[in-house]
């Protein structure tokens, strides 16, 4: 599979889609109220710091998948199970995002459609994308991103041209103090969505312009973070902090208020399509990195590639369906339990250990 290659523009496109992914559903830090934008900017800085760490580790072992680097650093006895754990981690996060969008469609435009049907159809397309490979996913993203940004920009333009945002909704700043800010920055703000960029450590060997890899990655995350921050400010300034915090899908509530001369209105379905598009790329990338990691670790024969994709697809559907009984429980677990007990160890603790060991290994090798 390593013969596949993507260029830096395609890497940038995938990072944008990945970071925006499910962020507009649950990652806008709206629990911080008026200070959400401060939380997001600080989280972005922390996320950029994590990304620099992942890039540093990749620089020690270029051309190796992240899972292969883990085994290289820790040895097969310890490294293999941890590498396998990372594949399970990517797969689980992909299943969580899949459930996010299954619930989104169920509570918005597909009220009578069983969750199983929605998730299954989503997974079939994702599995097909993974089977075709990263080049196909990257080219597809390259086609859709300009249109997604254009449509998203137009919707925001409509919100502002109508004068919906109210600056008073963002004041006073820091009315609940810095404690409210820091409690939202860590662990949830940094780890989701910024820390999830660790998944791209599995894709870096596929980039054909390695010298510009770090710059492209950092700029992609930076731009994504600024877009997310701007969207959070817009939503709070339109809905107010209380409504924004309690809304199931605040982006849709914001867009639903657009009504230009009774001509441009009811833009919700188009926004849902854009959100689902971004969600597709995020799930597909998480599915793909889990797939290539497991394919390498388990030494799956090439002629079994299709059946392995189908098996993983069935597993993802099952996990997405059984992980929570309802949307409220799913969101609660995703925002309070997953960041601290899953994201922090996998995004911060273990990578820090790996970077430290790799650093000393390289030092000893040089000496």
N, C-alpha and C positions, 0 to 999 in steps of 0.2 A: 504493500500500500504506500510505502514511502516514496515511490516514484511520482506520486501526485504532487503538484506544486501550485501554490497560489502566490499572487504578487502582493505588494504592500497595500495597494488600493483595496484589494479584496479583503485583506486582513483588517484594514481600517473599517470597512463596511460591516464585517462580521462582528467586530467589537462594538460598534454603535448599536446594531440590532440586539446583541447579547446584553449589553448594559441596560438598554431601555426595556427590553423583554417584558417581564412582569412587574417592572418598577412602578408603572402608572396604576397598577392595581393595589399594591401594598407597600411600596418602597419609597414613598414621598415624605416620610418622617412627619406626617401630619399630627401625630400624637404630641409633638413638641409645640403645637399651636403656632403663635406668631413668630416663634424663633426657629421654625422649620428650616428656613433658608440658611441660618447660621449652622444648624446641625448638619445639613447637607454639604456645605462648603468644608467644614471640618472633617466630615466623613470622607469627602473627596480627597483631601490632603492625606488622610490616613490610608485610603485606598491606593493612591499613587505611591506611597511608601511601600506598601505590600507588593505592588507590581514591580517596583525596582528590586525588591528582594527576589521575586520569582525570576526576573531577568538575570540577576546575578547568578543564581543557581544554574540557570540554563547556560550561561557563559562558561561555567566550569565544565559542562558536558554538552557542548553543542552537537546538534544532529541526533540527540537521543530524546525519546519521549520522556515526559516527566516520570512516568512509572519506571522506565529503564534507569533513569538517574537515581531514583530512590534505591534500587537494587545495587547500583554501582557504588553509592555512598555507604550504605548500611550492610552490604553483603547479602547473599541470597537467603540465608537463614532468617534474618530479621527483615530485610528489605522486601522480600517477596510478599509476605502477608500484608505489609503496610501498603505496598503498591496495589495489591488486590483490594485493600480497604479504600483506597482512593478511587478505584473504578466503581466500587459500590456507592461511594459518596457522590460521584458525578451522576450516576444512574438514579440515585434517590432524589437528588435535587431536581433532576429532569422530570421525575414522576410528580414531584410537588408542583412544579410549574405547570405540568400537564393538567393536574387537578385544578389549579388556579383558573385556567382558561376554560376548562369544562364547566366549572361553577359560574364563571362570568357569562358564558353563553346561555346557561340554564336560567339565570336570573334576569337576562336581558331580552334576547331575541328568540331563543329556542325553549320557551316555557314548557311545552308539552313533550319535548324530546328527552328520552331517558339519558342519564349521564353516561351510561355505558356506551351508547351509540355515538355520542359526541366525541368522547375520549378515544373510542376505537377508530373512528374515521380520521381523527387527528393523528393517531399513532401509525396508521397505514401510510399516510403521506410522509411522516417523519422517517419511518423505517425504509421507505423507498428512497428517500434522500440520502440516508446513511449508506444504503447499498450502492448507490451511484458514486458516492465519494465526496470528499471535501471540495474538489474542483467544481463540481456541479452546484453544491450549496453556495460556494463563494460567488460563482457567476450569477446565480439566481439573485443573491443578495445585492450584487452590483447593479442589477437591472431595477430592482424594486426600491432601493434606498432613496434615490433622487425623488421619486414620486411620493414616497412616504414623508420625506422632509418637506416637500412642497405642499402637500395636503395638510400636514400638521401645522406648517407655518401659516397657511390660509385661515385655518380654524382659529388660531391664536389672534391673527389679524382681525377677524370678525369680533372676537371677544373684546378687544381693545377699542375698535372703531365704534362699538356700541357704548363704550364708557362703563362697562360692567365692573371693572376692578375699582376698589375703594381703598385708598391708602390708609384710611383709619383702621381697617381690619388688620393691618400689620403693626399697629402701635398700641401700647408702648413696647419698645424692644426690651428684651430680658426682664419682663415683668415678674417672671417666676425664678429669676436668678440663673447663674451658670450651672447649678446642679441639675436643673431640668435639661439643659443643653447636653452636658456630658453624659447623662444617663441615657440619652437617645443616640449619642454618637457611638458609644461602646456598650454592648457589642453589636447591636442591630444595625446602626448606621454604616459603620465601616465594612462589616461582613456582607451586607446585602444592600446594593448589588455589587459594590466595588471589589470586595474580597473574592467574589466568585470568578473573577478574571483568572484565577489560578488554573481554570480549565484550559486556558489558551496555552499553558505550558506544554500541553499535549499536541498542540497544533504548530508550534514554532518551527519544528524541523521541516514542515511543509512549505515554509516561506522561502521564496527563491532570492530575495534581496535581504540577506541576513544583516548587512551593515546598517540598514535603516529600520530594522525590526523594533529596536527599543524606542526610537523616536516615534514611529507609527503607533505603537502600543500606548505610549504615554499620552500622545495627542488624542487618540481615540477615546481613552478613558476620561481625559480632561474635558473634551467636548461633550461627551455623554453626561458627565457630572454637571456641567453648566446648563445643559438642556433640562435635566431633571430638576435642578434648583429653580430655574426660571418657571417651569411648569408648576412647581410647588407654590412659589410666590403668587403666580396667577390664580391658582385654585383658591388659596386662602384669601386673597384680596377680593375675589368674586363672591365666594360662599361665606366667608367669615370663618374663624378658627373652629368654632363649635360645630357648625354644619359640616365643614370639611373633615373634621375628626370622626364624626358619627356616620358619614355617608359610606354606603357599601362600595360604590364606585364613583369617587369624587370627580374624576375627569368627565364622566358622562353627565353628571349633574351640572357641571360648569358649561359644557358645550350645549346642553339642552336649553340654556337660557338665551342662546343666540337666536334672534328673530329680527331680520332686516326687512322692514316693510312687508311683512307677511309673505316674503318671497324666498329668502334664504333662512330656513329653519329646519328643525328635525334632522340635525346632522349626526345624531347618535349612532345610527347604523354604520355610517362611513367611518366614524371614529372607532367603533368596535372592530371593523375589518382591519384598520391600521394596527390596533392593539394586538389582534390575533396574528397578524403578519409578523410583528416583532416577536410575539410569543413563540411562533412556529420556529423561527431561527434559533431562539434560545434553547428550546427543547431539543431541536434537531442537533445542535452543537453539543449539548450535554450528552445526548444519546450517542452521538458519533464518537466522542472522546472516550466514553465508557466502552463502546464497542471495540475501538482499536486497541485500547488498553487490555481488555479481556482477551481479544484475539491474539495479542502478543504473549500474554502471560499463560494462556491455556493452550497455545500453539494450535489454533483451529486451522484445519486444512482449507486451502482455497476453495475446493469444491463444496465445502460445507458453509460457505459464507452466507448464502441465502437463508438456509435453515437456521443459522445462528441468529441472524437479524430477526427472523420471525419469532424465535424463542424469546429473545430479549424484548421484542414488542409485546408479546403476550404477558411477560413478567411486568413490564411497565404499566400496562393497562390494569393488571390485577392490583399492583401496589398503589396506583393512583386512586382506585376505587375504594380500597379497604383502609387507607391511612387515616381517614377521618369520617365521622358520621354525617357531618354537615359543614357548610361554608364557615360558620362562626368558629367551630372547633378547629377547622383547618387553618384559619387565619391566626387564631390564638397560639396554636403550636408553632406556626411558621414565624411568628414575630417574637415569641417569648422563650421558647425552648430550643428551637433549632439554632439560632445565632450563638447562644452561649455554650451549648453542649455538643454541637456538631460543627458549626462553622469555625469557631475559635480554635479548637484543636487541629482541624484540617487545614485552615487557612493561615494560622499564625504560629501555633505551638510547634507542630511537626516541621513546617518549612523553616522555622528559625533554627531548629536542631540540625536539619539537613544542611543548611547554609553554613552553619558553624563547623560542622564536621568536614564538609567539602573544602572549606577555607583552609583548615589545618592540614588536610590531606594534600592539598596543592602546595602548601608551604613546605611540608616535609619532603615532597617530591622534588621541589626546586633545590632544597638543601642537600 
